[in-house]
Amino acid sequence: MKTPLTLFVLFTISIGVCAQSGYKHAPANSRNNGDYNVQLLHLGDSAMKKIFGEFGFSRNFILTCIQNPCEKGYFYANVLESNRPCAMAPQDTCKEAILTYRYANADVPLTIKMVVSMKDAGKFVYIENNQYGKNPVPFEKQNILSLTAIKKILANDFSKDSLALLPGERTLVYSNANSFKALKNQDPSDIYSGIKLVKETRAGENWQSGFIYTAYSNHPKFSNRSYHFDALTGNLLWITSFHNVPN
C-alpha cells in the first residue's frame, strides 16, 4: 500500500550496522593537533550544542559512529555515505569525518548525521536535511515519546481510523506551525494544491514548534489522510489529505 506524502522531510537517516555505543564526546576547548578526530568531534559536538543546548545534548544524545572517509582517489567530499568502519582511533591524515548521533532512548527514531571538515578555507559542518533553522530547540521540547508510547496512543485512541506511523525517516520530524497555517489559509477551490488541511484541533491552534509524529490511515475511506501528533504529548494536532495535482 502506498503511504501518503508528509509535509516534512526528516533531517536524519538510519545508522548502519557498524554503529557502536560508548564513544565519548570531545573535551571542551580540545586542540589536540596530533589527532584530527578529536578536533573533528569537537566541531560536531559544538554544532549539536547549538541546536539542543549543552545540557540537552549531553543528556539526550549519544555519539554512535565516527567515520573518516578520506583515502587516495577519494572524490566524494562532503557526502554522508562511506564504507569506512566506525572508529575513534587517533589519526593524523584525514581532516574530514562523518558523525552519527542518536537519541539516548533507542526507542525514539531520532538520528542526526553530519559531515565535519577542516580545510584551508576554514572549518565546516553540514547537517543532513537540517530542519532546525537558527533557533535552538528548547530542552523541554526534547522529551520525546517513544515509538512504543505513540503506537499505544494510536491503537487506543484512534482504533477506528486504523493508523500506522509513516516509515523510515518520515516517522518523526521537527517543524513549526507555519506550514499548517499556510494550509489553513488556502483557497478551498485551489485544485493545484497537493495537500489540504482537513482538521485542526484545539491543540494544533496553540502549537508553535517541536517534534511531530506522522501517521497514515489504513481505512479505505481515509487512505489519503495524514495525522500529525505532538511528539511530546501524543495530542493530535492536524489531519491533512493529499490529492493528485492536474498536469
C-alpha positions in Angstrom: 0.0 0.0 0.0 1.3 3.4 -0.9 1.7 5.7 2.1 0.8 9.4 1.9 3.4 12.1 1.4 4.1 14.1 4.6 4.7 17.8 4.7 8.2 17.4 6.1 11.5 15.7 5.4 13.4 14.4 8.4 17.0 15.5 8.6 18.4 12.1 9.6 18.9 8.7 8.2 19.4 5.4 10.0 22.8 4.4 11.0 24.5 1.3 9.6 25.4 -2.0 11.3 28.8 -0.6 12.1 27.3 1.8 14.6 28.6 1.3 18.1 27.8 2.8 21.5 30.3 4.1 24.1 32.1 6.8 22.2 33.0 9.8 24.4 32.4 13.3 23.3 35.3 15.6 22.7 36.5 17.6 25.7 35.7 21.3 25.6 38.3 23.5 24.1 40.1 20.5 22.7 43.0 21.4 20.4 45.0 18.1 20.0 46.9 18.8 16.9 48.2 15.2 16.8 44.7 13.7 16.4 42.3 15.1 13.8 39.5 13.0 15.1 39.5 14.9 18.5 39.2 18.2 16.7 36.6 16.9 14.2 34.5 15.5 17.1 34.7 18.8 18.9 33.3 20.6 15.8 30.4 18.1 15.7 29.7 18.3 19.4 29.7 22.1 19.2 27.1 22.0 16.4 24.9 19.7 18.5 25.1 22.0 21.5 24.0 25.0 19.4 20.8 23.1 18.4 20.0 21.3 21.6 21.9 23.2 24.3 24.8 21.8 26.3 22.5 20.1 28.8 20.1 18.8 26.2 22.9 17.4 24.1 24.8 15.7 27.0 21.6 14.2 28.4 19.6 13.2 25.3 22.2 12.3 22.6 24.8 9.6 22.1 27.6 9.5 19.5 27.3 6.2 17.8 29.7 6.4 14.8 32.6 8.4 13.5 34.0 7.6 10.1 37.0 9.0 8.2 36.2 8.7 4.5 39.5 10.1 3.2 41.6 7.8 1.1 43.6 8.0 -2.1 41.4 8.8 -5.0 38.6 10.0 -2.8 36.3 12.1 -4.9 33.2 12.3 -2.7 33.9 15.1 -0.3 31.1 16.3 2.0 28.7 13.4 1.4 27.2 11.3 4.2 27.8 7.8 3.0 31.1 5.9 3.4 32.2 2.3 3.6 34.8 3.2 6.2 34.4 1.4 9.6 33.2 3.3 12.7 36.3 4.0 14.7 37.6 6.6 17.1 41.3 5.6 16.7 43.7 8.5 16.7 44.7 9.6 13.2 46.6 12.5 11.6 45.8 12.0 7.9 42.1 12.8 7.3 40.6 16.2 8.1 37.0 15.1 7.5 34.6 12.9 9.4 31.1 11.6 9.2 29.5 11.7 12.6 26.3 10.0 13.7 24.4 10.9 16.8 21.2 9.2 18.0 18.7 9.9 20.7 19.7 8.3 24.0 16.4 6.3 24.2 16.8 3.9 21.3 13.0 3.6 21.0 12.9 7.2 19.7 13.7 7.3 16.0 15.8 10.4 16.0 19.3 10.2 14.4 21.4 13.1 13.3 24.2 12.7 10.8 26.7 15.3 9.7 29.9 15.9 7.9 32.6 17.9 9.6 35.8 19.1 7.9 38.8 21.2 8.4 40.0 22.9 5.2 42.4 25.7 4.3 39.3 28.0 3.9 38.0 27.2 7.4 36.1 24.6 9.4 32.7 23.4 8.1 29.8 21.4 9.5 27.0 20.1 7.2 24.0 18.5 8.9 21.9 16.3 6.7 18.4 17.7 6.0 18.8 20.2 8.8 15.2 21.3 9.8 16.1 23.3 12.9 16.9 26.7 11.4 18.6 29.3 13.5 16.7 28.9 16.8 17.9 26.2 19.3 15.4 23.5 20.4 14.4 24.2 24.0 15.2 21.4 26.4 11.5 21.0 27.3 10.8 20.1 23.7 13.3 17.3 23.7 11.4 14.9 25.9 10.1 12.8 23.0 7.6 10.0 23.4 9.0 6.6 22.4 7.6 4.6 19.4 6.1 2.2 21.9 4.2 5.1 23.6 2.9 6.7 20.4 1.8 3.4 18.9 -0.2 2.7 22.1 -1.9 6.1 21.7 -2.8 5.3 18.1 -4.1 1.9 19.0 -6.2 3.0 22.0 -7.5 6.4 20.8 -7.7 6.1 17.1 -8.7 2.4 16.6 -11.5 3.3 14.1 -9.0 5.2 11.9 -6.6 2.2 11.7 -3.5 4.4 11.9 0.1 3.4 11.3 3.2 5.5 11.6 4.9 6.7 8.4 8.0 4.6 7.8 11.7 5.4 8.0 12.9 9.0 8.2 9.4 10.4 7.9 8.2 9.0 11.2 9.5 11.8 13.4 10.2 15.3 12.2 10.9 18.7 13.7 8.9 21.6 12.4 6.9 24.7 13.2 3.2 25.6 12.7 3.8 27.9 9.7 3.3 25.1 7.2 0.0 24.1 8.6 -1.1 27.8 9.0 -0.4 28.2 5.3 -2.7 25.2 4.6 -5.4 26.8 6.8 -5.4 29.9 4.6 -5.6 28.0 1.3 -8.3 28.7 -1.2 -10.6 25.7 -0.9 -11.1 25.7 -4.7 -7.4 25.5 -5.4 -7.1 22.3 -7.4 -3.4 22.6 -7.8 -2.6 22.2 -4.1 -1.5 18.6 -3.5 -2.1 18.9 0.3 -5.1 20.2 2.1 -6.0 20.8 5.8 -8.9 18.5 6.9 -8.9 19.3 10.6 -7.1 21.5 13.1 -7.6 20.5 16.8 -7.5 22.9 19.7 -4.0 21.6 20.5 -3.0 22.4 16.9 -4.3 26.0 17.2 -1.9 26.7 20.1 1.0 24.7 18.9 4.1 26.6 17.7 7.1 24.3 17.1 8.5 20.9 18.1 8.8 17.3 17.1 5.9 15.6 15.3 5.0 12.0 14.7 3.1 11.5 11.5 0.7 8.5 10.8 -1.4 7.5 7.9 -4.7 5.7 7.8 -5.3 2.1 6.5 -9.0 2.7 6.5 -10.2 2.6 2.8 -12.3 5.8 3.4 -9.3 7.8 4.7 -6.4 6.3 2.8 -5.2 9.7 1.6 -5.0 11.2 5.0 -2.1 12.0 7.3 -2.4 12.5 11.1 0.1 14.7 12.8 0.8 14.3 16.5 2.7 16.3 19.1 5.6 14.0 19.8 5.9 15.3 23.4 2.2 14.8 24.5 0.7 12.5 21.8 -2.0 15.0 21.2 -3.5 15.1 17.6 -2.6 18.5 16.0 -3.8 18.3 12.4 -5.2 16.0 9.8 -4.2 16.6 6.3 -5.1 15.0 3.0 -3.1 14.7 -0.3 -4.5 14.8 -3.8 -3.3 14.3 -7.3 -2.4 17.6 -8.9 -3.6 18.1 -12.5 -0.8 18.2 -15.1 
